[in-house]
Amino acid sequence: MEQYWDTIIIITEIANVMITGYLIGYYVKSYLGENKNKKHLAVTISYIAVMLILYFCPIYVDSALAYGVGILVTLTTMVCIDHRNYPQKLFLALTAYLMRWIASGLMVMIWLPIGMKIGNSEMSETFRNVWPIVLPAVGEIISAAILFGLIAGINKAYTRKLEEVSRTELILLITPGFSNVVGYWGLHYLGLSYEKVSGVLPQENSMDYRLLLSGYQIICYFALLVVVLMFQRIKKTQEEKYLAAIQEGQIAEIRARVEEAEGFYQSIRGLRHDMNQHLQIICALLDQDQYEEAAGYLSRIDKETDALAPDVKTGNPVTDVILSEKKKEAEGKGILFESSFQFPQDSKADAFDLSVILINALANAMEAAEKSIEKMIFVTSKRKNHTFLIDVVNSFEGELKIDPDTGLPETSKEEGDHGLGFLNIRRITEKYYGTAKLTKEDDRVRLTAMMII
């Protein structure tokens, strides 16, 4: 029976390593950018491989140190397969090490008293023979379930998984985790010292110690969870402030467009005011049979009118000016620009809101089209009953990557303002109970903004 027990322990330890490796890979998967499945597999395999080597190594390696080496190899693997956001990877490695310890400790707290009670109770001979197999297997299942729950909690709290983490932000994130790991090592050392004196570990003969240790582990986890939530709240506040600053600049830009539109209509009113005088002059020229002079005079009026009119006519002076200016800008950069956008008349749509959508969408489209080979931008709109759609299609080179958590386009830029233009668009559409999305069709990207007006 003792031989079978040794075999069961080995099988259980191997299963523990494999399950833990898979869960650690699952934990970091969402933070690794593109090709997540392959990277998740690489992290899982590297952890399992090094832990099995250490387990079967003839030289004794302390368990706390062994798990530390396994997590260090995991960190190295993440850095090698994903060359970005290194501070975040350090945070992930530290928290993975901490959560593995918390899960194993809580498993002992939950399962060991139950196992001891069942083991001391009366049982059939068959169950007594099976019990040594059931005990470690159930313990590993409980440990895996706890670790999965801890990981799910952190992943749910950490919503901005693909955003860059600065060194200052890293200090905020790892401070509780580092303190907890130091506490873990302190308790581990005290336990070893106690074992040397008494011959047993303190948690093996003291329920009070188990309760104290489990309570400390739970506090460690919630401290980590609170810091992650605070970090995400800080990032959201920073984003809102930045969006407010961007919006303030866009308000100034739209105000300038409104002033231009007012200037245009002032010129039109001036032209209409002088029209009677122009007509009198033309009639006088025709009465004198000076047809060529009359035609020339009409031609000058026509040119003056064309000069005042915007290149793009949408049915609203503000969007007229915005699209006309964007068309001139695009043509200056060698980009084909076509627009059939029409402002939704007799609706609750605000010209300011639609202007925000157009300004942000065309800024992104202009940047992408300028870098592409085809160089084109098409702006269209459709209205059916109360549904209004704005489509901005532009040429695009490369692969469009969308963060599944935020819905924002991923970028190689290190600035913190990437995707905020699209965020502004989405904010406006949600105001009208709609949404915005980006899709890629061959070598073109389509931005669709839908609103209920």
N, C-alpha and C positions, 0 to 999 in steps of 0.2 A: 504493500500500500504506500509505503514511503517513496518508492521509486515512481509510482504513478503520481504522487503529490508533487514531486520535483518536476515531472514532465508538465503537469498542469500549471505550475507556477511559471515555467518557461513559456508555455503557450500563451498564458495570460499576459505576461510582460510584453511579448511580441505583439499581441493584439492591442495592448495599451499604446505601444509606440506607434503602430500603424494608424490607429484611430486618432490619436493626438496629432500625428503628422498631417492627416487629412484635414482635421479641423483647423489647424494653424494655417494650412494652405487656403482653406475656405475663408478664414478670417482676413487674410491679406489680399485675396483675389480682387475685390472691388476697388482696391487702391492702385492697381498695377497698370492701368491704361489699356492699350490695345493688346490683342492676343492673350486675354486673361486666362483662358483655359489652359494654354500651354505653360504660362508662367505659374499658375496655381499648381500644376503637375510638377514643375521643376522644384518649387518650394517644398511640396509634400515629399518628394523623393529624396531631396537633400537632407531633410530632417530625419526621415526614417532610416536612411543609410547610415548617418553618423551615430544615431542612437543605438542601432543594432550593433555597430562596430564596437561602441563603448560597452554595450551590455555583454557581448561575448569576449571582450578583451580580458586576457588572463590577469592583467594588473587591475587591482581594485580602484575604482573611481567613485568618489562620493556622489550620491544621487543629485544633490543640489548643484554641484559642479558639472555633472554630466548633462543635466538639462540646460544649464547655462551655455555649455559648448554647443549643444544642439540648436539653441536659439541664435547663437552667434553665427553658426553656419547658415542658418535660415536668413539672417540679416545679410550676410555676404552674398548669398544667392539672389536675394531681391535686388541688391545694388548692381550685381553683374547683369541681370536680365532686364532691368528697367533703370536707365540712366537718367533719373530725374527725382526730384523731391526727396533727397537723402534724409533731411531731418524727420520727415514723416515716417520713413522706414525705421529709423531708430526708435521712434515712439511705438510703432507696431511691434517691433521685436521685444521691447521692454514690457509692454502690456501683455504680449503672448506668454512670456515667461511668468509674469505675475498671475495671470488667469489660470495657467496650468496648475500652479501651486494652490490657488484658492479652490479650484475644482476638486483636486485630490483631497484637500483637507476637509471640505464640506462632505465629500463622499464618505470619508471615514466617520465623520460625525453622524451622518444619517444612517449608514448601513451597518457599521460595526455593532452598535447596541442591539439592533434588530437581529443581526446574525448570531450574536452571542446568546440572545434569548431563545432563538429557534434551536441553536445547537445544544442548549442545556435542557430543552424540553424533551418529552418523550416522542420518539419517532420510530417508524418502521425500520426494519433492517435494510430494506431496499433504499429508502430515502437517506438513511445514515451513510450508505455507501456512495450515494450520488451527491450528498451534501458538500463534500470537499470540492467537487467540480462546480456546483451551483454557486457557492459562496464567492469565489473570485470573479466568476463570469458576471453575476449580478452587480458586483461592486464596480466592474469596469463599465457596465451599461449605465449605471447611475452617474459615474464620473464623467462619461462622455456626454450624457444628457445635461449635466450641470455646466460643463465647459461650453457646450453648444449654446445654452441659455446666456451665459456670460458674454460670449462673442456676439450673439444676436443683439444683446442690449447695447454694447459699445457701437456696433455697426449701425444700429438704428439711430443712436444719438449723434454719431459722426456723419452728418449728411453731405458735407462738402468734401468728398473723398479725393477728388482729383485736383483740388486747389493746392497751390504751393504753400508750404509751411516755412516761415522764416525762422532764423535761429532764436530770435526773441520769443516767438510763439512756441517753439520747441521747449524752451525752458519752462514756460507755463504748463505745457502738456505733461512733461515728464517729471515735474517736481513731486507730485503725490506718488507716482509710480516708483520713482527712484527711492523715495523715503520708505515706501512699502517693501521694496526689495531689500533694502538695508535691514528693515525690521525682520523680514523673512530669514535673512542670514543670521541675524542676532539670535532669533528663536531656535534656528537650526543648530547653531553652535552651543547654546545652552542645553538643548536636548542631548547633544552628543556628550557634553560634560556630565550631565545627569546620568546618562547611560553608563559611563565609565565608573561612576561611583556605585550605582544601584544595580547595574546589569540589565536594565530595561529602559526603554524610552518613556518619558513622562506621560505621553498620550496613551500608553498601553495599560497603565494601571491607575489612571486618574481621570474620572469623568469631568471633574471641575476644570482640569487643564484643557480637555477637548472643547468644552464650552467656551473657555476663554480664548483659545486659539481660533475657533470657528467665528466667534464674535469679532475678533480682530480682522479675520479674513473678509468678513462681510463689510466691515467698515472700510477696509482697503479698497474693495471693489466700488462701493458707493462713492468714495472720495474720488476715485478715477472717473466714474460716470459723471459726477457733478462737474469736474473740471472740463471734460469733453463737452458737456452741454453749455457751460459758460463760454468755452472757446467758440462754439458754433454761434452762440448769441452775439459775441463780440464781432465775429466775422459778418454776421447779418447786419448789425448796426453800422459797421464800416461801409458795407455795401449800400445800405439805405442812404447814408450821408453822401456817398459818392454819387449815387443816382440823383439825389437832390441837387448836388452841384452841377451834374450834367444837365438835369432838367432846367435848372436856372439859366444855364448857358443857352439851351435850346429855346427857352422862353424869350430870351433877348434876341435870338436869331429870328424867331417867328414874329416878334414885335417889329423887327426891321423889315421883314417881308410884308407885314400888314401896312407899314408906313409906305413901302414901295407901291403896294396895291392902291392905297389911298392917293398917292401921287399920280398913279396912272389914271384913276377915275377923276381926279381933279383936272388932269390934262384933257380928258374926254369931255368934261363939263365945259372947259374953256373952249374946246373946239366946237362944241355944240352952240356955245354962246356966240361965237364968231361965224357960225354957219350962215345966218341970214346975210351978213355982209359978203361972205364968199359967193353966195347964190346971186346977190345983186351984181357983183363984179362979173360973174359968168354970163348972166343975162345981158348985161351991157355989151360984153364982147360978142355975144351971138347976134345982138341987134345990129352991131356994126359989121357983121359978116366976118369977124376975125376968129374963124373957126380953129385955126392952128394955135392961136394964143389961148383960146378957151380950153382946148384939149391939154395944152401944157400946164395951165393953171389947175385943171382937174387932176393931172398926174402928180403935181406937187402935193395936193391935198391927200391923194391916195398914199403917197410915200410917207407923209407925216403921220397918217393914221396907222399905217403898218408899223412904223417905228415905235408908236405908243403901245400897240397890242402885244401881249406876251406870245412867245412861240408855241406854248402849250395851253390849250383852253380846256378847262375842266368844269366850268360852271361855278367856280368860287375864286375870287381874286387872290386869296392867300395861297391856295394850292396851285393856282395858275403861276404865280411868281416862283414858288418853290420848285416846281417841275421844270419851268423854263430855265431857271438858273442851273439846275442839275443837268439839263440837256446841254447847255453851253459848256459846263465843266467837263462833261463826258466827251463831247466833240473835240474839246481842246486836248484831251488825252488819247484821241483816236479810238474812242469807244462808240459803237453804234447804240443810239438811245432812241427807243420808240415808246410812246405812251398813248394809251386809250383810256386812261383813268378819268372817271366822271364822278364829281362830287354828288353824294346822295341827297338830292333836294327833298324838301318836305319830310325830313326825318329828324330824330333827336341827336344825330351825330354832330359833334362839335368840330369846327374847323381846326381848332388848336390840337385836339386829340389826333385827328387824321394827319395833321402836319407832323406831329411827333413820330407817328408810324413811318411816314414817308421819309423824313430826314434820317432816321436811324437805319431804315431798310436800305436806302440809297447810298448811305455812307459805307455800309458793309459791302453792298453790291459793287460800288465803284472801286473799292480796294481790291476785291477779288477779281473783277473783270480786267483791271489794269495789269494784273500779273498773268493773265491767261492769254492763250493764242487767239481765240475767236473774238474776244473783246466786244461783248454786247450786253445790253440791259433792256428788258422789256417790262413795262409797268401796265397792268390791266386792273380793271375792277368789274365786279358783277353784283347785281342786286336782284334778289328774288323775294318778293314780299318784304319781310322784316330782316332778312339775312343779307349781309353785305360782306363781300369778299374782296380783299386786296391781294393781288399776286405780283411779286417782284421776282423776275427770273434773270439770272446773270450767268455769264460763262464762268467756269471754275476749273482750275487745274489741281489735281490731287484727290485725296480722300476726305470726305466729310465725316467727322467723328462727333457723335452726340453723347454727352454724359448721360447715362440712363437715370441717374439720381436727380440731377438738376434740370435735364432737358436742354442745357446750354451747349453750344458748339465747343468742342475741345480745341485747344490751340497750343502751339509750341512757344507762344510768347510767355515771358516771365512776369509781365506786368499784371497788376491785380485788377485791371479794368476790362479784361477780355470778356466778351459775352454780355456786357452790360447794355449794349445797344439793343440786342435781342430781348434782354430782360425788360427794358423800357417798353418795347413793342408788346410783349406779353402782358405787362401791367395794364396798358391801355385797353387791350382786347378783353381782359378779364373785367375791366370796369363796365364793359358792354355785354357781359355774360358770354364772352366768346373765348377764343384761344388763338395761339400762333404756333406754327411748326415750320421746321426746315426739312426739306427732302432733297436728295440728289438724284438727278435723272441724266445718265450718261455724263457729259462734260458740262452740265448746268446745275445750278442750285436754285431751288424754288422756295421762296418765303411766302407763306400763306397766312394772312391775318383775317380771321373771321369774327364778325361782330353782329349782335342782334340790335337793330336800330328801329 
